Amino acid sequence: MFSLIYGLWRYIFSKTEFHVLILGIDKAGKTTLLEKLKGLYLNLEGIPPDRIVPTVGLNIGRIEVGNAKLVFWDLGGQPGLRSIWEKYYEEAHAVIYVVDANCPSRFEDSKSVLEKVLRHQDLHSAPLLILANKQDLPGAVSDEELARYLDLKKLDERVYMFEAVSAYDGRGIKESIGWLVEEMERSKRTEMLRRRTPAP
């Protein structure tokens, strides 16, 4: 009986916790993504997409994937709110950057904001997942097209991936999160954050 309880205790308390930033300019679908994650992984009915309002400040969501606990920080993307993003960089294990793939007129803004994020030293070597969101809409560009447009260079050995998703219908999200968890588990950044945090 003791070994069963001990095994269960180890399983519950040995999960690794990862902090993941969800960034992007306003109206990219970050909060819709967070609500869809809750629905897909927690079987909770999130806020319906038509009732989601722009994030002012921070939304937090938690899910578990295998032996990992993920804490998502969804930060408001309006120009006046982006200055608070830096406060969260130091503790982040990874970044999800959401782009509205249905709105090419805003790609230039998305690109310049992303480049600024990636230049910040507090995010050095954090894995990066770039989501070409709103694939449920007929005009959305593919992840390959978005990758060509953003043309990311010199990512300081950063691991990154583009993925076509729909935060509305859930397409591509589980595959994206699976990739991100694998990358965080073996990331140099995760190792660095572990060393910096004293063991309990």
C-alpha positions in Angstrom: 0.0 0.0 0.0 2.8 2.4 0.9 4.5 1.8 -2.5 1.3 2.6 -4.3 0.8 5.8 -2.4 4.5 6.8 -2.9 4.3 6.0 -6.6 1.1 8.2 -6.9 2.8 11.0 -4.9 5.8 10.9 -7.2 3.7 11.0 -10.3 1.7 14.0 -9.1 4.6 15.9 -7.7 7.3 15.0 -10.3 5.6 16.8 -13.2 7.7 19.6 -14.7 6.1 23.0 -14.8 6.7 25.1 -17.8 5.8 28.8 -18.3 4.8 29.7 -21.8 4.2 33.2 -23.1 1.4 33.7 -25.7 2.3 36.8 -27.6 1.2 38.6 -30.8 -0.3 41.8 -31.9 -4.0 42.5 -31.0 -6.7 40.5 -32.7 -4.4 37.7 -33.7 -6.5 35.2 -31.6 -4.3 34.7 -28.5 -7.2 34.5 -26.0 -9.2 32.3 -28.4 -6.2 30.0 -28.5 -6.0 29.9 -24.7 -9.7 29.1 -24.4 -9.4 26.3 -27.0 -6.4 24.9 -25.1 -8.6 24.6 -22.0 -11.3 22.9 -24.0 -9.0 20.4 -25.7 -6.9 19.5 -22.6 -9.2 20.1 -19.6 -12.6 19.3 -21.2 -13.8 22.6 -20.0 -16.1 24.7 -22.2 -14.2 28.0 -22.7 -15.6 31.4 -23.5 -17.3 31.3 -26.9 -15.1 33.0 -29.5 -17.8 35.7 -30.2 -17.7 36.7 -26.5 -14.0 37.0 -26.1 -12.8 40.6 -25.6 -9.3 42.0 -26.1 -6.9 41.1 -23.3 -6.0 44.0 -21.1 -3.1 42.8 -19.0 -2.9 39.1 -18.5 -4.9 35.9 -18.8 -3.6 32.7 -17.3 -4.4 29.1 -18.2 -3.1 25.8 -17.0 -3.1 22.4 -18.7 -1.2 19.1 -18.3 0.3 17.2 -21.2 1.8 13.9 -20.2 4.3 14.6 -17.4 4.3 18.3 -18.0 2.3 21.1 -16.4 2.0 24.1 -18.8 1.2 27.6 -17.4 0.2 29.9 -20.2 0.5 33.7 -19.9 -1.6 35.3 -22.6 -0.5 39.0 -22.7 -2.5 41.8 -24.3 -1.2 42.7 -27.8 -2.3 46.3 -28.1 0.6 48.7 -28.7 0.2 50.4 -25.3 0.3 47.0 -23.5 3.4 45.5 -25.1 5.7 47.3 -22.7 4.6 44.9 -19.9 5.7 41.8 -21.9 9.3 42.1 -20.8 8.3 41.6 -17.1 7.5 38.0 -18.0 10.4 37.1 -20.2 12.9 36.0 -17.6 10.7 33.2 -16.2 9.4 31.9 -19.6 10.5 28.5 -20.9 9.1 29.1 -24.4 7.1 31.6 -26.6 4.0 31.0 -28.7 3.7 33.8 -31.2 0.3 34.1 -32.8 -0.2 35.7 -36.2 -3.6 36.4 -37.9 -2.9 34.5 -41.1 -6.0 35.9 -42.7 -4.8 39.6 -42.5 -1.7 40.1 -44.6 -1.9 43.9 -44.2 -0.8 43.3 -40.6 2.1 41.0 -41.3 4.7 43.8 -41.3 3.6 44.9 -37.8 3.6 41.2 -36.6 7.1 40.8 -38.0 8.6 43.9 -36.4 7.0 43.0 -33.0 8.3 39.5 -33.2 11.8 40.6 -34.1 11.9 42.9 -31.1 10.8 40.0 -28.8 13.5 37.7 -30.2 16.2 40.3 -29.7 15.5 40.5 -25.9 18.3 38.8 -24.0 15.9 37.5 -21.3 14.4 35.1 -24.0 17.7 33.8 -25.2 17.4 30.2 -26.5 13.6 29.9 -25.6 11.9 27.6 -28.1 9.5 29.5 -30.4 6.3 28.3 -31.8 4.8 30.6 -34.5 1.2 29.9 -35.2 -0.4 30.9 -38.5 -3.8 31.2 -36.9 -7.4 31.5 -38.4 -6.9 28.6 -40.9 -10.7 28.2 -40.7 -11.0 31.3 -42.8 -10.7 30.9 -46.6 -8.2 33.8 -47.1 -5.7 32.5 -44.5 -2.1 32.0 -45.8 -0.4 28.7 -45.0 2.4 28.3 -42.4 4.9 28.0 -45.3 3.8 31.3 -46.8 3.9 33.0 -43.4 7.4 31.6 -42.8 8.6 33.1 -46.1 7.1 36.4 -45.3 8.5 36.7 -41.8 11.9 35.5 -43.0 13.5 34.9 -39.6 17.2 35.0 -39.6 19.9 34.7 -36.9 17.8 33.1 -34.2 20.8 32.5 -31.9 20.5 28.7 -32.2 16.8 29.0 -31.2 14.6 26.1 -32.0 11.4 27.2 -33.8 8.6 25.9 -35.8 5.7 27.4 -37.9 2.4 25.7 -37.7 -1.0 26.3 -39.4 -3.7 26.3 -36.8 -7.2 27.4 -36.0 -7.9 28.6 -32.5 -11.6 28.6 -33.5 -11.9 24.9 -34.5 -8.8 23.5 -32.8 -7.0 22.4 -36.0 -3.3 21.9 -35.6 -3.2 22.9 -31.9 -2.5 19.5 -30.2 0.3 18.8 -32.7 1.8 22.2 -32.0 1.7 21.8 -28.2 3.1 18.3 -28.5 6.1 19.7 -30.4 6.5 22.5 -27.9 6.5 20.2 -24.8 9.2 18.0 -26.4 11.3 21.0 -27.2 11.0 22.5 -23.7 11.9 19.2 -22.1 15.2 19.1 -23.9 15.9 22.8 -24.2 19.0 24.6 -22.9 16.8 27.3 -21.6 14.9 24.8 -19.4 18.2 23.5 -18.0 19.3 27.1 -17.3 16.0 27.9 -15.5 16.3 24.7 -13.4 19.8 25.6 -12.3 18.7 29.1 -11.3 15.7 27.8 -9.2 16.7 26.2 -6.0 15.3 22.7 -5.3 12.5 22.7 -2.7 
